[in-house]
Amino acid sequence: MNFKTIATLTLLLFSVANVIGQKQLIIERKNNSSKKKYLDLTRDYDIKTVDTTYLSKKIVAFSDSTISITTWIKTGRDSTYSYTTNEKLYTDTRPIYQEDTVSILFQNIQVLKKDWFRNRGWAEPFAWFGAGAVIGVALLPAAAISQGSEGVKEWAIFEAIIVGISAPPLFIVTRKTRYNLKKKWTLKSE
């Protein structure tokens, strides 16, 4: 065998060992260590720490004691915009943000939340029904003018049906599984 073949086989062996040796991020019940849940790193999590809350963040990396997420941070620089209207000059100063990776210690994480459903697109039609119910309240005076109290009763029944159709799925789709890492669960890498 020549050097190129040996080097290729060695690199292949190391890459396979790296894939097999990948750790998994788990949460474990404090009072029952046999109860473990593996965290899916493709999902978004709400992470509440000692001093801040990160909403809908993916865990991009982890070690034995930290997780890493990407977030927008201030760069310390500002951008100023100037514009004129009606012969007046206005200036607007806004901070500049950049995306960066933040490491969070396991011990600083208080609560970890995940959505019940990975894909929530199925609930969009119900959200439109709910928006229609809100808009329908504005049309209630028109029903009162055209048909009197009987028209108001019919319109209220129609509104109740729309709310009855849209509210339960919207309630379910907004639920999250909550893991309290200070009282019940422990975050570990395995």
MIDOSE-1310 file (N, C-alpha, C; in nm, 2 decimals, decimal comma, always signed):
residues 190
mnfk	+0,08/-0,12/+0,00/+0,00/+0,00/+0,00/+0,09/+0,12/+0,00; +0,04/+0,22/-0,07/+0,12/+0,34/-0,08/+0,07/+0,44/+0,03; +0,14/+0,55/+0,05/+0,11/+0,65/+0,15/-0,03/+0,71/+0,13; -0,07/+0,74/+0,01/-0,20/+0,80/-0,02/-0,31/+0,71/+0,03
tiat	-0,30/+0,58/+0,00/-0,41/+0,49/+0,04/-0,42/+0,48/+0,19; -0,30/+0,47/+0,26/-0,30/+0,46/+0,40/-0,36/+0,59/+0,47; -0,32/+0,70/+0,41/-0,37/+0,83/+0,47/-0,53/+0,84/+0,44; -0,58/+0,80/+0,33/-0,72/+0,80/+0,30/-0,79/+0,71/+0,39
ltll	-0,75/+0,59/+0,42/-0,81/+0,49/+0,51/-0,81/+0,54/+0,65; -0,70/+0,61/+0,69/-0,69/+0,66/+0,83/-0,79/+0,77/+0,85; -0,80/+0,86/+0,75/-0,90/+0,97/+0,76/-1,04/+0,92/+0,76; -1,07/+0,82/+0,68/-1,20/+0,76/+0,68/-1,23/+0,70/+0,81
lfsv	-1,14/+0,63/+0,87/-1,16/+0,56/+1,00/-1,19/+0,67/+1,11; -1,11/+0,78/+1,11/-1,13/+0,89/+1,20/-1,27/+0,95/+1,18; -1,31/+0,97/+1,06/-1,44/+1,04/+1,04/-1,56/+0,95/+1,08; -1,54/+0,81/+1,06/-1,64/+0,72/+1,11/-1,65/+0,72/+1,26
anvi	-1,53/+0,72/+1,32/-1,52/+0,72/+1,47/-1,58/+0,85/+1,53; -1,56/+0,96/+1,46/-1,62/+1,09/+1,50/-1,77/+1,08/+1,50; -1,83/+1,03/+1,39/-1,97/+1,02/+1,38/-2,03/+0,92/+1,48; -1,96/+0,81/+1,50/-2,01/+0,71/+1,60/-2,00/+0,77/+1,74
gqkq	-1,89/+0,85/+1,77/-1,87/+0,90/+1,90/-1,94/+1,03/+1,93; -2,03/+1,07/+1,85/-2,10/+1,20/+1,87/-2,18/+1,18/+2,00; -2,18/+1,28/+2,08/-2,26/+1,28/+2,20/-2,40/+1,33/+2,17; -2,49/+1,30/+2,26/-2,63/+1,35/+2,25/-2,66/+1,43/+2,37
liie	-2,75/+1,53/+2,35/-2,79/+1,62/+2,46/-2,92/+1,56/+2,52; -2,92/+1,54/+2,65/-3,04/+1,48/+2,71/-3,08/+1,56/+2,83; -3,21/+1,55/+2,87/-3,25/+1,60/+3,00/-3,29/+1,48/+3,08; -3,26/+1,48/+3,20/-3,28/+1,36/+3,29/-3,36/+1,41/+3,41
rknn	-3,45/+1,33/+3,45/-3,53/+1,36/+3,57/-3,44/+1,35/+3,70; -3,45/+1,45/+3,78/-3,36/+1,45/+3,90/-3,39/+1,34/+4,00; -3,52/+1,31/+4,02/-3,55/+1,20/+4,12/-3,56/+1,06/+4,06; -3,55/+1,05/+3,92/-3,55/+0,92/+3,86/-3,46/+0,93/+3,74
sskk	-3,33/+0,88/+3,76/-3,23/+0,90/+3,65/-3,25/+0,81/+3,53; -3,35/+0,71/+3,55/-3,38/+0,63/+3,43/-3,47/+0,70/+3,33; -3,53/+0,80/+3,37/-3,62/+0,88/+3,28/-3,54/+0,99/+3,21; -3,51/+0,96/+3,08/-3,43/+1,05/+3,00/-3,51/+1,09/+2,88
kyld	-3,48/+1,21/+2,83/-3,54/+1,25/+2,70/-3,43/+1,31/+2,62; -3,42/+1,26/+2,50/-3,31/+1,31/+2,41/-3,36/+1,44/+2,34; -3,28/+1,54/+2,34/-3,32/+1,67/+2,27/-3,29/+1,66/+2,12; -3,39/+1,70/+2,04/-3,38/+1,70/+1,90/-3,31/+1,83/+1,86
ltrd	-3,19/+1,83/+1,81/-3,12/+1,96/+1,78/-3,17/+2,03/+1,66; -3,27/+1,97/+1,59/-3,32/+2,04/+1,47/-3,44/+2,12/+1,51; -3,49/+2,11/+1,63/-3,60/+2,19/+1,68/-3,56/+2,32/+1,74; -3,66/+2,41/+1,75/-3,64/+2,54/+1,82/-3,68/+2,52/+1,96
ydik	-3,61/+2,59/+2,05/-3,63/+2,59/+2,19/-3,64/+2,73/+2,25; -3,72/+2,75/+2,35/-3,72/+2,87/+2,42/-3,63/+2,85/+2,55; -3,53/+2,93/+2,57/-3,43/+2,90/+2,67/-3,44/+3,02/+2,77; -3,47/+2,99/+2,89/-3,47/+3,10/+2,99/-3,35/+3,08/+3,08
tvdt	-3,27/+3,18/+3,09/-3,15/+3,17/+3,18/-3,17/+3,26/+3,30; -3,06/+3,27/+3,38/-3,07/+3,35/+3,50/-3,10/+3,50/+3,46; -3,04/+3,55/+3,35/-3,06/+3,69/+3,32/-3,13/+3,73/+3,20; -3,16/+3,63/+3,11/-3,23/+3,67/+2,98/-3,31/+3,54/+2,93
tyls	-3,39/+3,57/+2,83/-3,47/+3,46/+2,77/-3,45/+3,47/+2,62; -3,42/+3,35/+2,56/-3,39/+3,34/+2,42/-3,51/+3,26/+2,36; -3,58/+3,32/+2,26/-3,70/+3,26/+2,21/-3,67/+3,20/+2,07; -3,72/+3,08/+2,05/-3,71/+3,01/+1,92/-3,57/+3,00/+1,87
kkiv	-3,48/+2,94/+1,95/-3,34/+2,93/+1,91/-3,31/+2,78/+1,89; -3,22/+2,75/+1,79/-3,17/+2,62/+1,77/-3,04/+2,60/+1,85; -3,02/+2,49/+1,90/-2,90/+2,46/+1,97/-2,80/+2,41/+1,86; -2,70/+2,49/+1,83/-2,61/+2,46/+1,72/-2,49/+2,37/+1,76
afsd	-2,45/+2,38/+1,89/-2,34/+2,30/+1,94/-2,36/+2,28/+2,09; -2,29/+2,18/+2,14/-2,29/+2,17/+2,29/-2,16/+2,10/+2,33; -2,12/+2,11/+2,46/-2,01/+2,04/+2,52/-2,06/+1,98/+2,64; -1,97/+1,94/+2,73/-2,01/+1,87/+2,86/-2,08/+1,97/+2,95
stis	-2,06/+2,10/+2,94/-2,11/+2,19/+3,03/-2,18/+2,32/+2,97; -2,18/+2,33/+2,84/-2,24/+2,45/+2,77/-2,32/+2,40/+2,65; -2,42/+2,49/+2,61/-2,48/+2,48/+2,48/-2,45/+2,61/+2,41; -2,45/+2,61/+2,28/-2,43/+2,72/+2,20/-2,55/+2,75/+2,11
ittw	-2,59/+2,87/+2,10/-2,70/+2,91/+2,02/-2,66/+3,04/+1,94; -2,73/+3,06/+1,83/-2,70/+3,19/+1,75/-2,80/+3,29/+1,79; -2,76/+3,41/+1,80/-2,85/+3,52/+1,84/-2,79/+3,65/+1,78; -2,88/+3,76/+1,78/-2,83/+3,89/+1,73/-2,79/+3,97/+1,85
iktg	-2,67/+4,02/+1,84/-2,61/+4,11/+1,94/-2,57/+4,25/+1,89; -2,57/+4,34/+1,98/-2,53/+4,48/+1,93/-2,38/+4,48/+1,91; -2,34/+4,56/+1,80/-2,20/+4,57/+1,77/-2,14/+4,68/+1,84; -2,21/+4,77/+1,91/-2,15/+4,89/+1,97/-2,15/+5,01/+1,88
rdst	-2,19/+4,99/+1,75/-2,19/+5,10/+1,65/-2,33/+5,13/+1,62; -2,35/+5,25/+1,57/-2,49/+5,30/+1,54/-2,49/+5,34/+1,39; -2,61/+5,34/+1,34/-2,63/+5,39/+1,20/-2,73/+5,50/+1,21; -2,70/+5,61/+1,14/-2,78/+5,73/+1,14/-2,85/+5,75/+1,01
ysyt	-2,98/+5,76/+1,00/-3,05/+5,79/+0,88/-3,11/+5,93/+0,89; -3,10/+6,00/+0,78/-3,15/+6,14/+0,77/-3,25/+6,14/+0,66; -3,36/+6,21/+0,68/-3,46/+6,23/+0,58/-3,54/+6,36/+0,60; -3,59/+6,41/+0,50/-3,67/+6,54/+0,51/-3,81/+6,53/+0,47
tnek	-3,90/+6,59/+0,54/-4,04/+6,60/+0,50/-4,09/+6,73/+0,54; -4,16/+6,80/+0,45/-4,22/+6,93/+0,48/-4,12/+7,03/+0,53; -4,00/+7,03/+0,46/-3,89/+7,12/+0,49/-3,83/+7,10/+0,63; -3,85/+6,99/+0,69/-3,79/+6,96/+0,82/-3,69/+6,84/+0,80
lytd	-3,58/+6,85/+0,87/-3,48/+6,74/+0,86/-3,49/+6,65/+0,99; -3,51/+6,53/+0,96/-3,52/+6,43/+1,07/-3,40/+6,34/+1,06; -3,35/+6,30/+1,18/-3,24/+6,20/+1,19/-3,29/+6,09/+1,28; -3,25/+5,97/+1,24/-3,29/+5,85/+1,32/-3,16/+5,76/+1,34
trpi	-3,13/+5,74/+1,46/-3,01/+5,66/+1,50/-3,05/+5,53/+1,55; -3,00/+5,42/+1,49/-3,03/+5,29/+1,54/-2,91/+5,21/+1,56; -2,91/+5,11/+1,65/-2,79/+5,03/+1,67/-2,78/+4,93/+1,56; -2,65/+4,89/+1,53/-2,63/+4,78/+1,43/-2,61/+4,65/+1,51
yqed	-2,68/+4,55/+1,45/-2,67/+4,42/+1,51/-2,60/+4,32/+1,42; -2,54/+4,22/+1,48/-2,48/+4,11/+1,40/-2,51/+3,98/+1,46; -2,51/+3,87/+1,38/-2,54/+3,74/+1,43/-2,42/+3,68/+1,49; -2,43/+3,63/+1,61/-2,31/+3,57/+1,68/-2,35/+3,45/+1,76
tvsi	-2,26/+3,37/+1,79/-2,29/+3,25/+1,87/-2,27/+3,28/+2,02; -2,36/+3,24/+2,10/-2,35/+3,26/+2,25/-2,35/+3,12/+2,32; -2,26/+3,11/+2,41/-2,25/+2,99/+2,49/-2,32/+3,01/+2,62; -2,40/+2,91/+2,66/-2,47/+2,92/+2,79/-2,44/+2,80/+2,87
lfqn	-2,40/+2,82/+3,00/-2,37/+2,71/+3,09/-2,49/+2,64/+3,12; -2,48/+2,51/+3,14/-2,60/+2,42/+3,18/-2,66/+2,48/+3,31; -2,57/+2,51/+3,40/-2,62/+2,56/+3,54/-2,69/+2,69/+3,53; -2,67/+2,77/+3,43/-2,74/+2,90/+3,42/-2,88/+2,88/+3,35
iqvl	-2,91/+2,77/+3,29/-3,04/+2,75/+3,23/-3,15/+2,71/+3,33; -3,25/+2,79/+3,34/-3,36/+2,76/+3,43/-3,47/+2,68/+3,37; -3,52/+2,72/+3,25/-3,63/+2,66/+3,19/-3,60/+2,64/+3,04; -3,64/+2,52/+2,99/-3,63/+2,49/+2,85/-3,77/+2,45/+2,80
kkdw	-3,81/+2,52/+2,69/-3,94/+2,49/+2,63/-3,93/+2,45/+2,49; -4,02/+2,36/+2,44/-4,03/+2,32/+2,30/-4,18/+2,32/+2,27; -4,21/+2,34/+2,14/-4,35/+2,34/+2,09/-4,39/+2,19/+2,08; -4,52/+2,17/+2,10/-4,58/+2,03/+2,09/-4,56/+1,98/+1,95
frnr	-4,58/+2,07/+1,85/-4,58/+2,03/+1,71/-4,46/+2,09/+1,64; -4,38/+2,01/+1,57/-4,27/+2,06/+1,49/-4,32/+2,15/+1,38; -4,42/+2,11/+1,31/-4,47/+2,19/+1,20/-4,61/+2,24/+1,24; -4,62/+2,37/+1,24/-4,75/+2,43/+1,29/-4,83/+2,49/+1,17
gwae	-4,79/+2,46/+1,05/-4,86/+2,52/+0,93/-5,00/+2,48/+0,92; -5,04/+2,36/+0,97/-5,17/+2,31/+0,96/-5,27/+2,40/+1,03; -5,23/+2,48/+1,13/-5,32/+2,56/+1,21/-5,35/+2,70/+1,14; -5,28/+2,73/+1,03/-5,30/+2,86/+0,97/-5,45/+2,88/+0,92
pfaw	-5,52/+2,79/+0,86/-5,66/+2,81/+0,83/-5,74/+2,85/+0,95; -5,72/+2,78/+1,06/-5,79/+2,81/+1,18/-5,76/+2,95/+1,23; -5,64/+3,00/+1,21/-5,60/+3,14/+1,25/-5,68/+3,24/+1,16; -5,70/+3,20/+1,04/-5,77/+3,29/+0,95/-5,92/+3,30/+0,99
fgag	-5,97/+3,18/+1,03/-6,11/+3,18/+1,08/-6,12/+3,27/+1,21; -6,02/+3,26/+1,29/-6,02/+3,34/+1,42/-6,02/+3,49/+1,38; -5,94/+3,53/+1,28/-5,93/+3,66/+1,24/-6,06/+3,71/+1,18; -6,13/+3,62/+1,11/-6,26/+3,65/+1,05/-6,36/+3,67/+1,16
avig	-6,35/+3,60/+1,27/-6,44/+3,62/+1,38/-6,42/+3,76/+1,44; -6,30/+3,80/+1,45/-6,27/+3,94/+1,51/-6,32/+4,04/+1,41; -6,30/+4,03/+1,29/-6,35/+4,12/+1,19/-6,51/+4,12/+1,19; -6,57/+4,01/+1,21/-6,71/+3,99/+1,21/-6,78/+4,07/+1,32
vall	-6,71/+4,09/+1,43/-6,76/+4,18/+1,54/-6,79/+4,32/+1,49; -6,70/+4,37/+1,40/-6,72/+4,50/+1,35/-6,85/+4,51/+1,26; -6,89/+4,40/+1,21/-7,01/+4,40/+1,13/-7,14/+4,38/+1,20; -7,13/+4,36/+1,33/-7,25/+4,34/+1,42/-7,35/+4,46/+1,41
paaa	-7,30/+4,58/+1,42/-7,40/+4,69/+1,40/-7,48/+4,69/+1,27; -7,41/+4,64/+1,16/-7,48/+4,64/+1,04/-7,60/+4,53/+1,04; -7,57/+4,42/+1,11/-7,68/+4,32/+1,13/-7,79/+4,38/+1,22; -7,76/+4,46/+1,32/-7,86/+4,52/+1,40/-7,94/+4,62/+1,33
isqg	-7,88/+4,69/+1,24/-7,96/+4,79/+1,16/-8,05/+4,73/+1,06; -8,00/+4,63/+0,99/-8,08/+4,57/+0,88/-8,18/+4,47/+0,93; -8,16/+4,39/+1,04/-8,25/+4,29/+1,08/-8,30/+4,30/+1,23; -8,25/+4,40/+1,30/-8,29/+4,42/+1,43/-8,23/+4,32/+1,53
segv	-8,30/+4,29/+1,64/-8,25/+4,20/+1,74/-8,23/+4,06/+1,69; -8,32/+4,02/+1,60/-8,31/+3,88/+1,55/-8,19/+3,87/+1,46; -8,15/+3,97/+1,39/-8,02/+3,97/+1,31/-7,90/+3,96/+1,40; -7,91/+4,03/+1,52/-7,80/+4,03/+1,61/-7,78/+3,89/+1,67
kewa	-7,89/+3,82/+1,70/-7,89/+3,69/+1,76/-7,83/+3,59/+1,66; -7,87/+3,60/+1,53/-7,82/+3,51/+1,43/-7,67/+3,54/+1,40; -7,63/+3,66/+1,41/-7,49/+3,70/+1,39/-7,40/+3,65/+1,50; -7,46/+3,66/+1,62/-7,38/+3,61/+1,74/-7,37/+3,46/+1,74
ifea	-7,47/+3,39/+1,69/-7,45/+3,24/+1,68/-7,35/+3,21/+1,57; -7,35/+3,28/+1,46/-7,25/+3,26/+1,36/-7,11/+3,29/+1,41; -7,09/+3,39/+1,49/-6,96/+3,43/+1,55/-6,92/+3,32/+1,65; -7,01/+3,27/+1,73/-6,98/+3,16/+1,82/-6,94/+3,03/+1,75
iivg	-7,00/+3,00/+1,64/-6,96/+2,88/+1,56/-6,81/+2,90/+1,51; -6,78/+3,02/+1,45/-6,65/+3,04/+1,40/-6,55/+3,03/+1,51; -6,57/+3,09/+1,63/-6,48/+3,09/+1,74/-6,47/+2,94/+1,79; -6,58/+2,87/+1,79/-6,58/+2,73/+1,83/-6,50/+2,64/+1,74
isap	-6,49/+2,68/+1,61/-6,41/+2,60/+1,52/-6,26/+2,63/+1,53; -6,23/+2,76/+1,55/-6,09/+2,81/+1,54/-6,02/+2,80/+1,67; -6,09/+2,82/+1,79/-6,02/+2,84/+1,91/-5,95/+2,71/+1,96; -6,01/+2,59/+1,96/-5,94/+2,47/+2,01/-5,81/+2,44/+1,94
plfi	-5,81/+2,43/+1,80/-5,68/+2,40/+1,74/-5,58/+2,51/+1,76; -5,62/+2,64/+1,77/-5,52/+2,74/+1,80/-5,47/+2,73/+1,94; -5,55/+2,69/+2,04/-5,51/+2,67/+2,17/-5,40/+2,55/+2,18; -5,43/+2,44/+2,11/-5,35/+2,33/+2,11/-5,21/+2,36/+2,04
vtrk	-5,21/+2,43/+1,93/-5,09/+2,45/+1,86/-5,00/+2,55/+1,93; -5,05/+2,63/+2,02/-4,96/+2,72/+2,09/-4,91/+2,66/+2,22; -4,94/+2,54/+2,25/-4,89/+2,48/+2,38/-4,74/+2,44/+2,36; -4,67/+2,44/+2,47/-4,53/+2,41/+2,48/-4,50/+2,31/+2,59
tryn	-4,41/+2,22/+2,57/-4,36/+2,13/+2,68/-4,25/+2,21/+2,75; -4,27/+2,21/+2,88/-4,18/+2,30/+2,97/-4,10/+2,20/+3,06; -3,97/+2,22/+3,05/-3,88/+2,15/+3,14/-3,81/+2,24/+3,24; -3,84/+2,23/+3,37/-3,79/+2,32/+3,47/-3,65/+2,25/+3,51
lkkk	-3,54/+2,32/+3,47/-3,41/+2,26/+3,50/-3,36/+2,29/+3,64; -3,43/+2,37/+3,71/-3,39/+2,40/+3,85/-3,45/+2,31/+3,95; -3,57/+2,26/+3,92/-3,64/+2,18/+4,02/-3,65/+2,03/+3,98; -3,69/+2,00/+3,85/-3,72/+1,86/+3,81/-3,63/+1,80/+3,72
wtlk	-3,56/+1,87/+3,63/-3,48/+1,81/+3,53/-3,33/+1,86/+3,53; -3,24/+1,78/+3,47/-3,10/+1,81/+3,46/-3,06/+1,80/+3,32; -2,99/+1,89/+3,27/-2,94/+1,89/+3,13/-2,80/+1,83/+3,13; -2,78/+1,73/+3,04/-2,65/+1,66/+3,04/-2,62/+1,63/+2,89
se	-2,49/+1,60/+2,87/-2,45/+1,55/+2,74/-2,41/+1,40/+2,76; -2,44/+1,32/+2,67/-2,41/+1,17/+2,69/-2,34/+1,12/+2,57
